[in-house]
Amino acid sequence: MSSTIGLARIWFCLLIIVAAAVIHLHEPLWLSHLRNPVFDTYQRIRPRTYQPAPVRVIDIDEESLRRIGQWPWPRTRVAELVAALHRLGAAVIAFDVLFAEPDRTSPSRVLPEWGDQPALRMLIEELPDNDERLRDAVASANVVTAFALAAVGGVRVPQLKAGYAIAGTDPAAYVPAFETAVSTLEMIESAASGNGAINVIRDLDGVGRQVPLVLRLGNSLYPSLAAEALRVAQGATTFVIKTAGASGETNFGAATGITSVRIGAFTVPTDAHGQVSIYFTPSVPERSIPAWKVLAGEVDPETIEGQILLIGTSATGLHDLHATPLGEEMPGVMLHAQFIEQVIHGVHLVRPDWAKGAEVLLMVGLGILIIVIGPWVGALWMAVICAITLALAFAWSWFAFADHGMLFNPLVPAMIVVAVYLTSSLLRHMQTEREQRWIRSAFSTYVSPNLVEELVKNPALLSLGGERKEMTFVFTDLEGFTSLVERSAPDVIVPLLNEYLDAMERIAFKHDGTIDKIVGDALHVIFGAPVTRHDHAQRAVDCALEMDAFGQAFSQRKRAEGIPFGITRIGVNSGPAVVGNFGGFLRFDYTAHGDAINTAARLESANKFFGTRVCVSGSTAQLCERFAGRPIGALVLKGKTEAIETFEPLVDGLLHAPQTEAYLHAYRLLEVGDEQALAAFEAVCQDHPDDALAAFHLNRLKQGESGTRIVMAGK
């Protein structure tokens, strides 16, 4: 019954994870916009710092309208503005305004009003057309004109001034598409060096977060105004669009669209649709120059020379203000200017085409972590772990933004953690209610599954009130683990320790050991309780040898991966102890107490003095039916007067190996006080320089010690 509920918990949680992963990979519109508030918050916390760049906004602001007149100004006045900027050395002049219709103040437009005065009519006919004057001014400078792509209302296709080269698959399917365009007058457009779209694509919440670099009208690709201004400023003739097919990057087997657009010397990373997320700075006065100052000759030439100049308006009445992630409104021309700034400085906000895949992996990893941990911890700790995983998801996302300019969505992994946690908690609660009829659920964390089944079938085997019995105890510890924890990140050390302890616990359970405690990296294992096993000593030694083999292999594997994982030391001792529930009425803690346990712990620690990994007491060796090992010595532990014999257990086949035979010969000489012991141990160390135990005895003899009695003053 409990296993059925446990499987149901796993399947329900896995179903949630799989469903969420599929939805996230397809990324419906509502889900993609769900992340925007998170990224907006990041920008508010850490906006881009303004750094001077060769880009300025010539602002048709409220004061310019007050001084010069309402917009639109006569094209002659606009021509004067272009001429003035050109004289001052502007690199590029880009219009974020449209000249879609002839100037209504041109002489030819007012001529019908004076038709009955031939002399005046003749004079007017001799005056140059306003649009022609602007055309001439545009032709004399590096000017980028504008057009607006739209769904309806256009009458003429805008001129394309640059070419496109495609690296990879055709990007047309990913680019925002429009049916028509509102273009600048053809005579002005033809005279310009460049022509770009002024479209700013807002999200569903009305906030402008991105500017497109490339858009589609029919079957043709067109650049944005900002991209075109950058191109003209560098004298480039072609945009290079790179798609995922060119870079070999795919998202679970599917092409992911555009990855970057190269504009002259600049390679600009984009999203799949060729759009760039703007990394905003707050509004700064240094970025803009009022148009009236240029016309009045009151502008510092150094602020114009060599600059990319974007002519636009911040006037409220001209309706070109956009909400931004920073919470302040900015005119559309400022969005283009901020984009050019970040390209020049190489500061980008990028959501890589593999971001969804990374988020899915994080989502699955955290979800499975909750599934795995769930049965092993209580509700409070589960909540704490979930809170930690949520914090880690957001910390990972923030780190990617703050340090690398990458946009990863922490919300979906966080929601999966919460969903899996709630589902797992509900089903586990149902499981606990049923398991309480037979045996306390906490006991399953102590013993192996087969022992749990024995206890479930026969609860009389339990003696929770306490009993004194002969048992064998195994203590393990990791060398250097504390320093490894201090040097490693939590997301490295936690799975590392979990992997190690999981395998060690499985070995203990395999030999019917009972996990008494896990203290950090250390395991305390009981053999012979709660279910009596007459061969508890043999099981403990076999378990210690298997743990030792695993510990060596695990350490070597992790060191090969660059993780300085230490060796595992193990102590084994047998003796009487009291075992039972020592947790009181409110807490279940099945454990043992007695001197035999302390001795096992000291033997584990003594390994570091001998250079051994496993130290077994003589009391344990005597209880084993088939013990193979070599003697270490008669240890007198700190606080004790009687010595206990200790051994280093050996796997089958090593007892009669030449190295072991040589060591046993030297040890027998040491045992009887023969002076030849020194030479014998020297021979062992010479033939086997890696024999740390032989080196230990050789060092003792060289220091004048003799015999096999070893007083452990420090332990």
C-alpha positions in Angstrom: 0.0 0.0 0.0 2.7 2.4 0.9 4.8 1.5 -2.1 1.7 2.1 -4.3 1.3 5.6 -2.9 5.0 6.3 -3.2 4.9 5.3 -6.9 1.8 7.5 -7.4 3.7 10.4 -5.8 6.6 9.9 -8.2 4.4 9.5 -11.3 2.3 12.5 -10.5 5.3 14.7 -9.9 7.1 13.4 -13.0 3.9 14.1 -15.0 3.9 17.7 -13.7 7.6 18.1 -14.7 7.1 16.6 -18.1 4.0 18.7 -18.8 5.7 21.9 -17.7 8.8 21.1 -19.8 6.7 20.6 -22.9 4.8 23.8 -22.4 8.0 25.7 -21.7 9.7 24.4 -24.8 6.7 25.6 -26.9 6.7 28.8 -24.9 3.1 30.2 -25.5 2.8 34.0 -25.6 1.5 34.3 -22.0 4.4 32.3 -20.7 7.0 34.4 -22.5 5.5 37.6 -21.1 5.3 36.1 -17.6 9.1 36.6 -17.3 9.1 40.3 -18.2 8.4 41.6 -14.7 11.4 39.6 -13.4 13.7 41.0 -16.0 12.3 44.5 -15.5 13.0 44.2 -11.8 16.6 43.3 -12.6 17.0 46.4 -14.7 15.5 48.6 -12.0 17.9 47.1 -9.4 20.9 47.4 -11.7 20.3 49.6 -14.7 23.1 50.1 -17.3 25.5 52.9 -16.3 25.5 55.7 -18.8 28.9 56.0 -20.5 29.4 58.7 -23.2 29.1 57.3 -26.7 29.2 58.9 -30.2 25.4 59.1 -30.3 23.1 62.0 -29.5 19.4 62.8 -29.8 18.5 66.1 -31.5 15.3 66.6 -29.5 12.3 68.5 -30.9 11.3 69.2 -27.3 8.6 71.4 -25.9 10.9 74.4 -25.8 11.8 73.9 -29.5 8.1 73.9 -30.4 7.6 77.0 -28.3 10.4 78.9 -30.0 10.1 77.7 -33.6 6.4 76.7 -33.9 4.2 73.7 -33.9 5.2 70.5 -35.6 5.5 69.8 -38.5 7.9 72.5 -39.2 8.4 73.8 -42.8 10.8 71.5 -44.6 13.0 74.5 -45.2 13.5 74.7 -41.4 14.3 71.0 -41.3 16.7 71.5 -44.1 18.4 74.2 -42.1 18.7 71.8 -39.2 20.3 69.2 -41.4 22.7 71.7 -43.0 23.7 73.0 -39.6 24.4 69.5 -38.2 26.4 68.6 -41.4 28.5 71.8 -41.1 29.3 70.8 -37.5 30.7 67.5 -38.6 27.9 65.0 -37.8 28.8 61.5 -38.8 25.2 60.4 -39.5 21.8 62.2 -39.2 18.9 59.8 -38.8 15.3 61.0 -38.7 12.9 59.3 -36.3 10.1 61.3 -38.0 8.3 60.7 -41.3 8.0 63.1 -44.2 5.2 61.1 -45.9 3.4 64.0 -47.5 4.5 67.1 -49.4 5.1 70.2 -47.2 1.9 72.1 -47.1 3.9 75.4 -46.8 5.7 74.9 -50.0 5.3 77.7 -52.6 3.6 75.3 -55.0 1.0 74.3 -52.4 0.1 78.0 -51.6 0.1 79.1 -55.3 -3.7 78.5 -55.8 -4.4 81.0 -53.1 -2.7 83.8 -55.2 -3.9 82.8 -58.7 -5.6 86.1 -59.4 -2.3 88.1 -58.9 -0.1 87.3 -61.9 3.0 89.2 -60.7 2.9 87.5 -57.3 2.2 84.2 -58.9 5.3 84.6 -61.1 7.4 85.4 -58.1 6.1 82.4 -56.2 6.8 80.0 -59.1 10.4 81.1 -59.0 10.8 80.0 -55.4 12.4 76.6 -54.7 10.1 73.9 -53.4 10.4 73.2 -49.6 10.7 69.4 -50.2 13.3 70.0 -52.8 15.4 72.1 -50.4 15.2 69.3 -47.8 16.1 66.8 -50.5 19.2 68.9 -51.4 20.2 69.1 -47.7 19.7 65.3 -47.3 21.8 64.6 -50.4 24.7 66.7 -49.1 25.0 64.8 -45.8 24.9 61.2 -44.4 21.2 61.1 -43.7 19.0 58.1 -42.8 15.3 58.6 -43.6 12.5 56.8 -41.9 9.5 54.7 -42.8 6.8 53.0 -40.7 5.7 49.4 -41.4 2.1 48.8 -40.9 -0.8 46.4 -41.5 -2.8 48.9 -43.6 -2.5 52.4 -45.0 0.7 52.4 -47.0 0.9 53.5 -50.7 4.5 52.9 -51.6 7.2 50.3 -50.8 10.2 52.0 -49.1 13.5 52.0 -50.8 16.1 49.4 -49.6 19.5 51.0 -49.3 21.5 48.0 -48.0 21.9 44.3 -48.9 21.4 41.3 -46.7 23.6 38.2 -46.5 22.2 35.1 -44.7 24.4 32.7 -42.8 22.2 29.7 -42.1 18.6 29.0 -42.7 16.1 31.6 -44.1 15.1 33.9 -41.3 12.0 35.2 -43.0 9.7 33.0 -40.9 11.0 34.5 -37.6 11.1 38.2 -38.6 8.1 40.4 -37.7 6.0 40.7 -40.9 4.0 43.7 -42.1 1.7 44.1 -45.1 2.5 47.7 -46.1 4.5 50.8 -45.2 4.2 54.5 -44.8 7.3 56.0 -46.5 9.1 59.3 -46.7 8.6 61.2 -49.9 10.4 59.4 -52.7 12.5 62.5 -53.7 13.8 62.8 -50.1 14.2 59.1 -49.6 16.2 58.7 -52.9 18.7 61.4 -51.8 19.3 59.7 -48.4 22.2 57.4 -47.6 20.1 55.0 -45.6 16.4 54.2 -44.9 15.2 52.5 -41.8 12.0 51.5 -40.0 11.0 53.5 -36.9 8.8 50.7 -35.5 9.1 50.0 -31.8 7.4 46.7 -30.9 5.7 46.9 -27.5 4.8 43.9 -25.4 1.3 43.0 -24.3 1.6 45.3 -21.2 2.5 48.3 -23.4 6.1 48.4 -22.3 8.9 48.9 -24.9 11.7 46.5 -24.1 13.2 45.6 -27.4 14.0 47.2 -30.8 13.9 45.1 -34.0 17.0 45.0 -36.1 15.3 43.5 -39.1 11.7 43.4 -40.2 9.8 42.0 -43.2 7.6 43.7 -45.8 6.2 41.1 -48.1 9.2 38.9 -49.1 11.8 41.7 -48.4 13.9 42.3 -45.3 14.3 45.9 -44.0 16.5 47.3 -41.3 15.4 49.3 -38.3 16.3 53.0 -38.1 19.0 52.3 -35.4 20.5 49.5 -37.4 20.6 51.5 -40.5 22.2 54.5 -38.7 25.0 52.2 -37.5 25.5 50.8 -40.9 25.7 54.2 -42.6 28.1 55.5 -39.9 30.5 52.7 -40.7 30.1 52.9 -44.5 29.0 49.3 -44.6 26.8 48.0 -47.4 25.4 44.8 -46.1 23.8 43.3 -43.1 24.8 39.7 -42.2 22.1 37.7 -40.5 23.2 34.6 -38.7 20.6 32.0 -37.8 20.9 28.9 -35.5 21.4 26.7 -38.5 24.7 28.5 -39.2 26.1 28.1 -35.7 24.9 24.5 -35.3 22.8 25.5 -32.3 19.4 23.9 -32.0 16.9 23.6 -29.2 16.0 19.9 -28.8 16.4 19.3 -32.5 14.5 22.4 -33.7 16.0 25.4 -35.4 15.6 28.4 -33.1 15.7 31.4 -35.6 18.1 34.3 -35.7 21.1 34.4 -33.3 22.9 37.6 -34.4 23.1 40.4 -36.9 26.4 41.8 -38.0 26.4 45.6 -38.8 29.8 46.6 -40.1 32.3 45.8 -37.3 29.6 45.1 -34.7 28.0 41.7 -34.2 24.8 42.2 -32.3 23.2 39.1 -30.5 19.4 39.0 -31.0 16.5 36.8 -30.0 15.0 34.4 -32.5 13.0 37.2 -34.1 16.0 39.5 -34.7 15.1 41.8 -31.8 17.4 43.2 -29.2 16.6 43.7 -25.5 17.6 47.2 -24.5 19.7 47.4 -21.4 18.3 50.8 -20.2 20.0 53.6 -18.5 17.9 56.3 -16.7 17.4 59.4 -18.7 20.5 61.7 -18.7 20.7 65.2 -20.1 24.0 64.5 -21.8 22.3 62.3 -24.3 20.1 64.9 -26.0 20.5 68.3 -27.6 17.4 70.6 -28.1 16.8 71.3 -31.8 16.3 75.0 -31.2 19.9 75.3 -29.9 21.2 73.8 -33.1 19.2 76.2 -35.2 20.2 79.1 -33.0 23.9 78.3 -33.2 24.1 77.8 -29.5 25.4 74.2 -29.5 29.0 73.1 -28.7 30.5 71.8 -31.9 32.3 69.0 -30.0 28.9 67.5 -29.1 28.1 67.2 -32.8 31.3 66.3 -34.6 31.6 62.6 -35.4 28.3 61.8 -33.7 25.4 59.6 -34.8 22.5 62.0 -34.5 19.0 60.8 -34.1 16.3 63.5 -34.7 13.1 62.8 -32.8 10.8 64.3 -30.3 10.1 64.1 -26.6 7.2 66.5 -26.8 4.1 65.0 -25.1 1.7 66.2 -27.7 3.5 64.4 -30.5 2.6 61.0 -28.9 6.0 59.2 -29.2 6.4 58.3 -25.6 6.9 54.6 -24.5 6.8 52.9 -21.1 10.1 51.3 -20.2 11.3 48.6 -17.7 12.7 51.4 -15.5 9.2 52.7 -14.9 9.8 56.0 -16.7 8.5 57.0 -20.1 10.9 57.6 -22.9 10.5 58.9 -26.5 10.9 56.3 -29.2 14.1 58.0 -30.4 15.7 57.4 -27.0 15.1 53.7 -27.4 17.0 53.8 -30.7 19.8 55.8 -29.1 20.1 53.5 -26.1 20.4 50.6 -28.4 23.2 52.2 -30.4 25.0 53.0 -27.2 25.0 49.5 -25.9 26.1 48.1 -29.3 29.1 50.5 -29.3 30.0 49.7 -25.7 29.5 45.9 -26.3 27.0 45.7 -23.4 24.1 43.4 -24.3 21.2 41.7 -22.7 21.0 38.3 -24.4 18.5 35.5 -24.1 20.5 32.7 -25.9 18.6 30.4 -28.1 19.5 27.5 -25.7 18.1 29.4 -22.7 14.8 27.4 -22.9 16.8 24.1 -22.9 18.8 25.3 -19.9 15.7 26.3 -18.0 14.1 22.9 -18.8 17.2 21.1 -17.4 17.1 23.2 -14.3 13.4 22.6 -14.0 13.8 18.9 -14.3 16.8 18.8 -12.0 15.1 20.7 -9.2 11.9 18.8 -9.6 13.6 15.4 -9.4 15.7 16.7 -6.5 12.5 17.5 -4.6 11.0 14.0 -5.6 14.2 12.3 -4.3 14.6 14.3 -1.1 10.9 14.3 -0.3 10.6 10.9 1.4 13.8 11.4 3.4 13.0 14.7 5.2 10.2 16.1 7.3 7.7 18.7 6.1 9.6 21.6 7.7 12.9 20.7 6.2 11.2 20.0 2.9 9.8 23.5 3.0 13.3 24.9 3.9 14.9 22.9 1.0 12.2 24.2 -1.4 12.9 27.7 -0.2 16.6 27.2 -0.8 16.0 25.8 -4.3 13.8 28.7 -5.1 16.4 31.1 -3.9 19.1 29.2 -5.9 16.9 29.5 -9.1 16.6 33.3 -8.7 20.2 33.6 -7.6 21.3 31.7 -10.8 19.1 34.0 -12.9 20.4 37.2 -11.2 24.0 36.0 -11.5 23.5 35.4 -15.2 22.0 38.9 -15.7 24.4 40.9 -13.4 27.6 39.2 -14.4 27.0 38.0 -18.0 24.1 40.0 -19.4 22.1 36.8 -20.0 18.4 36.5 -19.4 17.3 33.3 -17.9 13.7 32.9 -16.6 13.7 31.6 -12.9 9.9 31.6 -12.7 9.2 28.3 -14.4 11.7 26.3 -12.5 10.5 28.0 -9.3 6.9 27.2 -10.1 7.8 23.5 -10.8 9.5 23.3 -7.4 6.4 24.6 -5.7 4.1 22.4 -7.7 6.2 19.3 -7.1 6.6 20.1 -3.5 2.8 20.6 -3.0 2.0 17.4 -4.9 4.7 15.4 -3.1 3.6 16.7 0.3 0.0 15.9 -0.3 0.6 12.3 -1.5 3.2 11.7 1.2 0.7 12.8 3.8 -1.6 10.2 2.5 1.1 7.6 2.6 2.1 8.5 6.1 -1.5 8.1 7.4 -1.6 4.5 6.0 1.9 3.5 7.2 1.1 4.6 10.8 -1.0 1.5 11.1 2.0 -0.7 11.0 5.3 1.0 11.8 6.6 4.5 12.3 7.6 6.0 8.9 10.8 7.3 10.5 12.2 3.8 11.0 12.6 3.3 7.3 15.5 5.8 7.3 17.5 3.5 9.6 17.4 0.1 8.1 17.5 -1.6 4.7 14.3 -2.3 2.8 14.4 -6.0 3.5 14.7 -5.3 7.3 11.8 -2.9 7.0 9.7 -5.7 5.5 10.7 -8.0 8.3 9.6 -5.4 10.9 6.4 -4.7 9.0 5.5 -8.4 9.0 6.5 -8.9 12.7 6.6 -5.7 14.8 7.4 -7.8 17.8 11.0 -7.8 16.6 11.2 -4.2 17.7 12.2 -3.3 21.2 11.9 0.5 21.2 12.0 0.7 25.0 15.6 -0.3 24.9 17.7 -3.5 25.3 21.3 -4.5 25.9 22.8 -6.7 23.2 26.0 -7.7 21.5 26.4 -5.6 18.3 29.0 -4.5 15.8 29.5 -0.8 15.0 31.0 0.8 11.9 32.1 4.4 11.8 33.1 6.2 8.6 34.6 9.6 8.0 35.9 11.6 5.0 39.4 13.1 5.1 39.5 16.8 4.3 35.8 17.2 3.7 35.4 20.3 5.8 38.0 22.2 3.7 36.3 20.9 0.5 33.0 22.3 1.8 34.6 25.7 2.4 36.1 25.9 -1.1 33.1 24.6 -3.1 29.8 26.1 -4.2 26.6 24.7 -2.6 25.3 23.5 -5.9 28.5 21.4 -6.2 29.0 20.1 -2.7 25.3 19.2 -2.0 24.9 16.7 -4.9 28.5 15.5 -4.4 27.8 14.6 -0.8 24.4 13.2 -1.6 25.9 10.9 -4.3 28.6 9.7 -1.9 26.2 9.1 1.1 23.6 7.5 -1.1 26.1 4.9 -2.2 27.5 4.4 1.3 24.0 3.9 2.7 23.2 1.4 0.0 26.3 -0.6 0.9 25.2 -0.5 4.6 21.7 -1.6 3.7 23.1 -4.4 1.4 24.7 -6.0 4.5 21.6 -5.4 6.7 23.2 -2.5 8.6 21.1 0.1 10.4 22.0 3.7 9.8 22.4 5.1 13.3 23.4 8.6 12.3 24.7 10.7 9.4 26.8 13.5 10.8 27.9 15.7 7.9 30.0 13.3 5.8 30.2 10.6 8.5 28.1 7.4 8.8 27.4 5.5 12.0 26.1 2.0 11.2 24.8 -0.6 13.6 24.9 -4.3 12.8 22.7 -6.7 14.9 19.8 -4.3 15.7 16.9 -3.8 15.6 16.7 -7.3 14.0 19.2 -9.7 15.6 21.8 -11.1 13.3 24.2 -13.7 14.8 26.8 -12.9 12.1 26.7 -9.2 12.7 30.5 -9.0 13.0 31.1 -10.7 9.6 28.5 -8.5 8.0 30.1 -5.4 9.5 33.6 -6.3 8.2 32.2 -7.2 4.7 30.4 -3.9 4.7 33.6 -2.0 5.7 35.6 -3.6 2.9 32.9 -2.8 0.3 32.7 0.8 1.6 36.5 1.0 1.4 36.5 -0.2 -2.2 33.7 2.2 -3.1 35.4 5.1 -1.3 38.7 4.6 -3.2 36.9 4.4 -6.5 34.7 7.4 -5.8 37.7 9.5 -4.7 39.7 8.6 -7.8 36.7 9.4 -10.1 36.1 12.7 -8.5 39.8 13.7 -8.5 39.9 12.9 -12.2 37.0 15.4 -12.5 39.0 18.0 -10.7 37.3 17.6 -7.3 39.8 17.0 -4.4 37.7 14.3 -2.7 39.4 12.7 0.3 39.8 9.1 1.3 37.2 7.3 3.5 38.4 6.1 6.9 36.5 3.3 8.7 36.5 1.9 12.2 34.9 -1.4 13.3 34.3 -2.7 16.8 32.1 -5.2 18.5 30.7 -5.2 22.0 27.6 -4.8 24.2 25.6 -1.6 24.1 22.1 -0.4 24.8 19.9 0.2 21.8 16.4 1.7 21.5 14.5 4.9 21.1 16.4 7.7 22.8 14.4 10.5 21.3 11.8 11.0 24.1 8.1 11.2 23.5 8.2 13.9 20.9 11.1 12.6 18.7 11.9 9.2 17.4 15.7 8.5 17.5 16.6 4.8 17.2 20.3 4.7 18.3 22.8 2.9 20.5 24.9 3.9 23.5 27.9 2.3 25.0 31.7 2.1 25.2 31.9 -0.2 22.2 30.5 2.6 20.1 33.1 5.1 21.3 35.9 2.5 20.6 34.7 2.2 17.0 34.8 5.9 16.5 38.4 6.0 17.9 39.5 3.2 15.7 38.2 5.1 12.7 40.2 8.2 13.7 43.3 6.1 14.5 43.6 5.2 10.8 45.3 8.5 10.0 48.2 7.6 12.4 48.8 4.3 10.8 48.1 5.2 7.2 45.4 2.6 7.0 41.8 3.1 5.8 40.1 0.4 7.8 40.8 -0.5 11.4 39.0 -3.5 13.0 39.2 -4.5 16.6 40.3 -7.9 17.8 36.8 -8.5 19.4 35.3 -8.1 15.9 37.9 -10.3 14.2 37.3 -13.1 16.8 33.5 -13.1 16.1 34.0 -13.5 12.3 33.9 -16.9 10.8 36.2 -15.9 8.0 38.4 -12.9 8.9 41.4 -12.1 6.8 43.7 -9.3 7.9 47.1 -8.3 9.1 47.7 -7.0 12.7 48.2 -3.3 13.3 49.1 -3.5 17.0 47.8 -3.6 20.6 46.3 -0.1 21.0 45.9 1.6 24.3 43.3 4.3 23.7 43.4 7.6 25.6 41.8 7.1 29.0 42.2 3.3 28.8 44.7 1.1 30.5 44.0 -2.2 28.7 45.2 -2.6 25.1 43.0 -3.9 22.3 44.3 -5.8 19.4 43.6 -4.2 16.0 43.8 -5.4 12.5 43.7 -4.1 8.9 41.2 -6.3 7.1 42.2 -7.7 3.7 40.1 -8.7 0.7 40.2 -12.3 -0.4 43.5 -13.3 -2.0 45.7 -10.7 -0.3 46.4 -12.6 2.9 49.0 -14.9 1.2 50.3 -12.2 -1.1 54.1 -11.7 -0.9 53.7 -8.2 0.5 51.4 -9.5 3.3 53.8 -12.4 4.0 56.7 -10.0 4.3 54.8 -7.7 6.6 53.6 -10.6 8.9 57.2 -11.9 9.1 58.4 -8.4 10.2 55.5 -8.0 12.6 56.3 -11.4 14.3 59.8 -10.2 14.9 58.5 -7.0 16.3 56.1 -8.9 18.5 58.9 -11.0 20.2 61.3 -8.0 20.4 63.8 -9.3 17.9 66.3 -6.7 16.7 65.9 -8.0 13.2 62.5 -6.4 13.1 64.0 -3.1 11.9 65.7 -4.7 9.0 62.6 -6.7 8.1 60.4 -3.6 8.0 63.0 -1.7 6.0 62.9 -4.5 3.5 59.1 -4.3 3.3 59.2 -0.5 2.8 61.9 -0.8 0.2 60.0 -3.4 -1.8 56.6 -1.7 -1.1 57.1 2.0 -0.6 53.3 2.6 -0.6 52.8 0.4 2.5 52.0 3.1 5.0 51.5 0.6 7.9 54.9 -0.9 7.5 56.4 2.6 7.3 54.6 3.5 10.6 56.3 0.6 12.4 59.6 1.3 10.8 59.4 4.9 12.0 58.6 3.7 15.5 61.6 1.4 15.6 63.9 4.2 14.3 62.6 6.4 17.2 63.6 3.7 19.7 60.2 2.2 20.3 59.7 -1.6 20.4 57.0 -4.2 20.6 53.5 -4.0 19.3 51.9 -2.1 22.2 51.0 1.4 20.9 49.8 4.1 23.3 47.5 6.5 21.6 48.1 9.6 23.6 46.0 11.8 21.3 43.0 9.6 21.1 
